[in-house]
Amino acid sequence: MFAQILEISLLCVGLVLLVVGYRRNHRNLMLVAALVLMSFGTLQDVGRGFVDGYRGAETRTL
């Protein structure tokens, strides 16, 4: 539930930043918007992979 809310909010923030950056002709703002929009689709997979890796590291004995 939290991940879905976070992804939807990232999408909205990215779209708003993209529109504002385009209208004001700020390239850095548009770059931030592109990075936010790219992270919007992969956030849940990255989080799941991190948790799986962390759990895998806990079970390993040295």
PDB file as gemmi writes it, atoms N, CA and C in Angstrom:
CRYST1    1.000    1.000    1.000  90.00  90.00  90.00 P 1                      
ATOM      1  N   MET A   1       0.820  -1.190   0.000  1.00  0.00           N  
ATOM      2  CA  MET A   1       0.000   0.000   0.000  1.00  0.00           C  
ATOM      3  C   MET A   1       0.870   1.262   0.000  1.00  0.00           C  
ATOM      4  N   PHE A   2       1.882   1.268   0.898  1.00  0.00           N  
ATOM      5  CA  PHE A   2       2.748   2.435   0.987  1.00  0.00           C  
ATOM      6  C   PHE A   2       3.541   2.635  -0.301  1.00  0.00           C  
ATOM      7  N   ALA A   3       3.991   1.526  -0.889  1.00  0.00           N  
ATOM      8  CA  ALA A   3       4.785   1.621  -2.115  1.00  0.00           C  
ATOM      9  C   ALA A   3       3.939   2.171  -3.263  1.00  0.00           C  
ATOM     10  N   GLN A   4       2.693   1.787  -3.323  1.00  0.00           N  
ATOM     11  CA  GLN A   4       1.816   2.295  -4.377  1.00  0.00           C  
ATOM     12  C   GLN A   4       1.561   3.784  -4.214  1.00  0.00           C  
ATOM     13  N   ILE A   5       1.358   4.225  -3.004  1.00  0.00           N  
ATOM     14  CA  ILE A   5       1.147   5.649  -2.747  1.00  0.00           C  
ATOM     15  C   ILE A   5       2.404   6.441  -3.093  1.00  0.00           C  
ATOM     16  N   LEU A   6       3.569   5.894  -2.736  1.00  0.00           N  
ATOM     17  CA  LEU A   6       4.826   6.550  -3.047  1.00  0.00           C  
ATOM     18  C   LEU A   6       5.049   6.639  -4.555  1.00  0.00           C  
ATOM     19  N   GLU A   7       4.727   5.568  -5.288  1.00  0.00           N  
ATOM     20  CA  GLU A   7       4.900   5.585  -6.739  1.00  0.00           C  
ATOM     21  C   GLU A   7       3.965   6.584  -7.409  1.00  0.00           C  
ATOM     22  N   ILE A   8       2.735   6.651  -6.955  1.00  0.00           N  
ATOM     23  CA  ILE A   8       1.776   7.601  -7.536  1.00  0.00           C  
ATOM     24  C   ILE A   8       2.202   9.032  -7.233  1.00  0.00           C  
ATOM     25  N   SER A   9       2.695   9.268  -6.019  1.00  0.00           N  
ATOM     26  CA  SER A   9       3.144  10.624  -5.692  1.00  0.00           C  
ATOM     27  C   SER A   9       4.386  10.997  -6.486  1.00  0.00           C  
ATOM     28  N   LEU A  10       5.305  10.038  -6.723  1.00  0.00           N  
ATOM     29  CA  LEU A  10       6.472  10.315  -7.564  1.00  0.00           C  
ATOM     30  C   LEU A  10       6.055  10.642  -8.991  1.00  0.00           C  
ATOM     31  N   LEU A  11       5.060   9.950  -9.496  1.00  0.00           N  
ATOM     32  CA  LEU A  11       4.562  10.237 -10.835  1.00  0.00           C  
ATOM     33  C   LEU A  11       4.007  11.655 -10.914  1.00  0.00           C  
ATOM     34  N   CYS A  12       3.193  12.021  -9.933  1.00  0.00           N  
ATOM     35  CA  CYS A  12       2.602  13.366  -9.936  1.00  0.00           C  
ATOM     36  C   CYS A  12       3.667  14.446  -9.796  1.00  0.00           C  
ATOM     37  N   VAL A  13       4.617  14.238  -8.890  1.00  0.00           N  
ATOM     38  CA  VAL A  13       5.684  15.224  -8.698  1.00  0.00           C  
ATOM     39  C   VAL A  13       6.524  15.350  -9.964  1.00  0.00           C  
ATOM     40  N   GLY A  14       6.838  14.226 -10.591  1.00  0.00           N  
ATOM     41  CA  GLY A  14       7.623  14.253 -11.819  1.00  0.00           C  
ATOM     42  C   GLY A  14       6.920  14.983 -12.944  1.00  0.00           C  
ATOM     43  N   LEU A  15       5.629  14.750 -13.098  1.00  0.00           N  
ATOM     44  CA  LEU A  15       4.878  15.436 -14.150  1.00  0.00           C  
ATOM     45  C   LEU A  15       4.792  16.937 -13.890  1.00  0.00           C  
ATOM     46  N   VAL A  16       4.578  17.308 -12.630  1.00  0.00           N  
ATOM     47  CA  VAL A  16       4.510  18.736 -12.294  1.00  0.00           C  
ATOM     48  C   VAL A  16       5.859  19.406 -12.547  1.00  0.00           C  
ATOM     49  N   LEU A  17       6.942  18.759 -12.125  1.00  0.00           N  
ATOM     50  CA  LEU A  17       8.273  19.324 -12.361  1.00  0.00           C  
ATOM     51  C   LEU A  17       8.576  19.438 -13.848  1.00  0.00           C  
ATOM     52  N   LEU A  18       8.138  18.464 -14.624  1.00  0.00           N  
ATOM     53  CA  LEU A  18       8.367  18.508 -16.060  1.00  0.00           C  
ATOM     54  C   LEU A  18       7.637  19.678 -16.703  1.00  0.00           C  
ATOM     55  N   VAL A  19       6.398  19.898 -16.329  1.00  0.00           N  
ATOM     56  CA  VAL A  19       5.620  21.001 -16.899  1.00  0.00           C  
ATOM     57  C   VAL A  19       6.202  22.348 -16.475  1.00  0.00           C  
ATOM     58  N   VAL A  20       6.530  22.474 -15.190  1.00  0.00           N  
ATOM     59  CA  VAL A  20       7.079  23.743 -14.703  1.00  0.00           C  
ATOM     60  C   VAL A  20       8.439  24.016 -15.343  1.00  0.00           C  
ATOM     61  N   GLY A  21       9.281  23.004 -15.442  1.00  0.00           N  
ATOM     62  CA  GLY A  21      10.586  23.181 -16.060  1.00  0.00           C  
ATOM     63  C   GLY A  21      10.492  23.532 -17.535  1.00  0.00           C  
ATOM     64  N   TYR A  22       9.520  22.959 -18.224  1.00  0.00           N  
ATOM     65  CA  TYR A  22       9.353  23.257 -19.647  1.00  0.00           C  
ATOM     66  C   TYR A  22       8.855  24.691 -19.846  1.00  0.00           C  
ATOM     67  N   ARG A  23       7.905  25.097 -19.025  1.00  0.00           N  
ATOM     68  CA  ARG A  23       7.345  26.443 -19.178  1.00  0.00           C  
ATOM     69  C   ARG A  23       8.346  27.533 -18.821  1.00  0.00           C  
ATOM     70  N   ARG A  24       9.160  27.301 -17.809  1.00  0.00           N  
ATOM     71  CA  ARG A  24      10.143  28.302 -17.374  1.00  0.00           C  
ATOM     72  C   ARG A  24      11.490  28.142 -18.074  1.00  0.00           C  
ATOM     73  N   ASN A  25      11.612  27.106 -18.893  1.00  0.00           N  
ATOM     74  CA  ASN A  25      12.824  26.835 -19.654  1.00  0.00           C  
ATOM     75  C   ASN A  25      14.021  26.578 -18.733  1.00  0.00           C  
ATOM     76  N   HIS A  26      13.791  25.788 -17.675  1.00  0.00           N  
ATOM     77  CA  HIS A  26      14.843  25.394 -16.736  1.00  0.00           C  
ATOM     78  C   HIS A  26      15.236  23.959 -17.045  1.00  0.00           C  
ATOM     79  N   ARG A  27      16.429  23.797 -17.590  1.00  0.00           N  
ATOM     80  CA  ARG A  27      16.881  22.458 -17.960  1.00  0.00           C  
ATOM     81  C   ARG A  27      17.158  21.587 -16.740  1.00  0.00           C  
ATOM     82  N   ASN A  28      17.677  22.184 -15.671  1.00  0.00           N  
ATOM     83  CA  ASN A  28      17.970  21.391 -14.477  1.00  0.00           C  
ATOM     84  C   ASN A  28      16.692  20.852 -13.840  1.00  0.00           C  
ATOM     85  N   LEU A  29      15.645  21.629 -13.861  1.00  0.00           N  
ATOM     86  CA  LEU A  29      14.368  21.183 -13.317  1.00  0.00           C  
ATOM     87  C   LEU A  29      13.797  20.044 -14.159  1.00  0.00           C  
ATOM     88  N   MET A  30      13.982  20.145 -15.457  1.00  0.00           N  
ATOM     89  CA  MET A  30      13.514  19.074 -16.335  1.00  0.00           C  
ATOM     90  C   MET A  30      14.352  17.810 -16.143  1.00  0.00           C  
ATOM     91  N   LEU A  31      15.635  17.954 -15.830  1.00  0.00           N  
ATOM     92  CA  LEU A  31      16.489  16.801 -15.538  1.00  0.00           C  
ATOM     93  C   LEU A  31      16.024  16.103 -14.272  1.00  0.00           C  
ATOM     94  N   VAL A  32      15.719  16.863 -13.244  1.00  0.00           N  
ATOM     95  CA  VAL A  32      15.211  16.288 -11.999  1.00  0.00           C  
ATOM     96  C   VAL A  32      13.885  15.579 -12.257  1.00  0.00           C  
ATOM     97  N   ALA A  33      13.030  16.173 -13.074  1.00  0.00           N  
ATOM     98  CA  ALA A  33      11.752  15.551 -13.400  1.00  0.00           C  
ATOM     99  C   ALA A  33      11.969  14.225 -14.124  1.00  0.00           C  
ATOM    100  N   ALA A  34      12.921  14.173 -15.037  1.00  0.00           N  
ATOM    101  CA  ALA A  34      13.200  12.929 -15.751  1.00  0.00           C  
ATOM    102  C   ALA A  34      13.708  11.855 -14.804  1.00  0.00           C  
ATOM    103  N   LEU A  35      14.568  12.231 -13.861  1.00  0.00           N  
ATOM    104  CA  LEU A  35      15.073  11.253 -12.894  1.00  0.00           C  
ATOM    105  C   LEU A  35      13.970  10.748 -11.969  1.00  0.00           C  
ATOM    106  N   VAL A  36      13.086  11.641 -11.560  1.00  0.00           N  
ATOM    107  CA  VAL A  36      11.965  11.234 -10.710  1.00  0.00           C  
ATOM    108  C   VAL A  36      11.033  10.306 -11.480  1.00  0.00           C  
ATOM    109  N   LEU A  37      10.766  10.611 -12.732  1.00  0.00           N  
ATOM    110  CA  LEU A  37       9.886   9.763 -13.527  1.00  0.00           C  
ATOM    111  C   LEU A  37      10.523   8.406 -13.818  1.00  0.00           C  
ATOM    112  N   MET A  38      11.841   8.364 -13.959  1.00  0.00           N  
ATOM    113  CA  MET A  38      12.507   7.078 -14.158  1.00  0.00           C  
ATOM    114  C   MET A  38      12.454   6.231 -12.892  1.00  0.00           C  
ATOM    115  N   SER A  39      12.580   6.848 -11.737  1.00  0.00           N  
ATOM    116  CA  SER A  39      12.541   6.097 -10.492  1.00  0.00           C  
ATOM    117  C   SER A  39      11.123   5.659 -10.142  1.00  0.00           C  
ATOM    118  N   PHE A  40      10.131   6.304 -10.718  1.00  0.00           N  
ATOM    119  CA  PHE A  40       8.740   5.984 -10.420  1.00  0.00           C  
ATOM    120  C   PHE A  40       8.411   4.543 -10.774  1.00  0.00           C  
ATOM    121  N   GLY A  41       8.906   4.046 -11.883  1.00  0.00           N  
ATOM    122  CA  GLY A  41       8.550   2.706 -12.322  1.00  0.00           C  
ATOM    123  C   GLY A  41       9.355   1.602 -11.679  1.00  0.00           C  
ATOM    124  N   THR A  42      10.514   1.908 -11.138  1.00  0.00           N  
ATOM    125  CA  THR A  42      11.397   0.867 -10.637  1.00  0.00           C  
ATOM    126  C   THR A  42      11.534   0.849  -9.124  1.00  0.00           C  
ATOM    127  N   LEU A  43      10.863   1.714  -8.435  1.00  0.00           N  
ATOM    128  CA  LEU A  43      11.041   1.842  -6.992  1.00  0.00           C  
ATOM    129  C   LEU A  43      10.656   0.561  -6.260  1.00  0.00           C  
ATOM    130  N   GLN A  44       9.563  -0.036  -6.618  1.00  0.00           N  
ATOM    131  CA  GLN A  44       9.093  -1.223  -5.919  1.00  0.00           C  
ATOM    132  C   GLN A  44      10.033  -2.407  -6.169  1.00  0.00           C  
ATOM    133  N   ASP A  45      10.525  -2.567  -7.391  1.00  0.00           N  
ATOM    134  CA  ASP A  45      11.448  -3.656  -7.692  1.00  0.00           C  
ATOM    135  C   ASP A  45      12.781  -3.475  -6.973  1.00  0.00           C  
ATOM    136  N   VAL A  46      13.273  -2.244  -6.920  1.00  0.00           N  
ATOM    137  CA  VAL A  46      14.533  -1.977  -6.225  1.00  0.00           C  
ATOM    138  C   VAL A  46      14.376  -2.267  -4.736  1.00  0.00           C  
ATOM    139  N   GLY A  47      13.287  -1.855  -4.158  1.00  0.00           N  
ATOM    140  CA  GLY A  47      13.042  -2.121  -2.741  1.00  0.00           C  
ATOM    141  C   GLY A  47      12.935  -3.603  -2.447  1.00  0.00           C  
ATOM    142  N   ARG A  48      12.229  -4.324  -3.302  1.00  0.00           N  
ATOM    143  CA  ARG A  48      12.082  -5.767  -3.112  1.00  0.00           C  
ATOM    144  C   ARG A  48      13.435  -6.466  -3.251  1.00  0.00           C  
ATOM    145  N   GLY A  49      14.243  -6.058  -4.225  1.00  0.00           N  
ATOM    146  CA  GLY A  49      15.564  -6.644  -4.399  1.00  0.00           C  
ATOM    147  C   GLY A  49      16.487  -6.361  -3.224  1.00  0.00           C  
ATOM    148  N   PHE A  50      16.405  -5.159  -2.684  1.00  0.00           N  
ATOM    149  CA  PHE A  50      17.214  -4.803  -1.519  1.00  0.00           C  
ATOM    150  C   PHE A  50      16.837  -5.657  -0.313  1.00  0.00           C  
ATOM    151  N   VAL A  51      15.547  -5.820  -0.077  1.00  0.00           N  
ATOM    152  CA  VAL A  51      15.088  -6.614   1.066  1.00  0.00           C  
ATOM    153  C   VAL A  51      15.497  -8.076   0.881  1.00  0.00           C  
ATOM    154  N   ASP A  52      15.346  -8.618  -0.310  1.00  0.00           N  
ATOM    155  CA  ASP A  52      15.748 -10.002  -0.560  1.00  0.00           C  
ATOM    156  C   ASP A  52      17.247 -10.191  -0.357  1.00  0.00           C  
ATOM    157  N   GLY A  53      18.037  -9.248  -0.820  1.00  0.00           N  
ATOM    158  CA  GLY A  53      19.472  -9.325  -0.619  1.00  0.00           C  
ATOM    159  C   GLY A  53      19.863  -9.211   0.836  1.00  0.00           C  
ATOM    160  N   TYR A  54      19.185  -8.363   1.563  1.00  0.00           N  
ATOM    161  CA  TYR A  54      19.463  -8.203   2.986  1.00  0.00           C  
ATOM    162  C   TYR A  54      19.112  -9.472   3.752  1.00  0.00           C  
ATOM    163  N   ARG A  55      17.989 -10.075   3.414  1.00  0.00           N  
ATOM    164  CA  ARG A  55      17.607 -11.323   4.070  1.00  0.00           C  
ATOM    165  C   ARG A  55      18.574 -12.447   3.710  1.00  0.00           C  
ATOM    166  N   GLY A  56      19.036 -12.468   2.493  1.00  0.00           N  
ATOM    167  CA  GLY A  56      19.992 -13.480   2.086  1.00  0.00           C  
ATOM    168  C   GLY A  56      21.323 -13.323   2.788  1.00  0.00           C  
ATOM    169  N   ALA A  57      21.711 -12.115   3.078  1.00  0.00           N  
ATOM    170  CA  ALA A  57      22.969 -11.861   3.769  1.00  0.00           C  
ATOM    171  C   ALA A  57      22.856 -12.247   5.240  1.00  0.00           C  
ATOM    172  N   GLU A  58      21.676 -12.158   5.831  1.00  0.00           N  
ATOM    173  CA  GLU A  58      21.500 -12.526   7.232  1.00  0.00           C  
ATOM    174  C   GLU A  58      21.622 -14.029   7.430  1.00  0.00           C  
ATOM    175  N   THR A  59      21.165 -14.822   6.492  1.00  0.00           N  
ATOM    176  CA  THR A  59      21.146 -16.275   6.675  1.00  0.00           C  
ATOM    177  C   THR A  59      22.489 -16.917   6.426  1.00  0.00           C  
ATOM    178  N   ARG A  60      23.400 -16.200   5.855  1.00  0.00           N  
ATOM    179  CA  ARG A  60      24.714 -16.755   5.526  1.00  0.00           C  
ATOM    180  C   ARG A  60      25.617 -16.691   6.760  1.00  0.00           C  
ATOM    181  N   THR A  61      26.228 -17.804   7.100  1.00  0.00           N  
ATOM    182  CA  THR A  61      27.178 -17.834   8.210  1.00  0.00           C  
ATOM    183  C   THR A  61      28.577 -17.904   7.661  1.00  0.00           C  
ATOM    184  N   LEU A  62      29.470 -17.206   8.315  1.00  0.00           N  
ATOM    185  CA  LEU A  62      30.858 -17.198   7.875  1.00  0.00           C  
ATOM    186  C   LEU A  62      31.719 -18.027   8.792  1.00  0.00           C  
TER     187      LEU A  62                                                      
END                                                                             
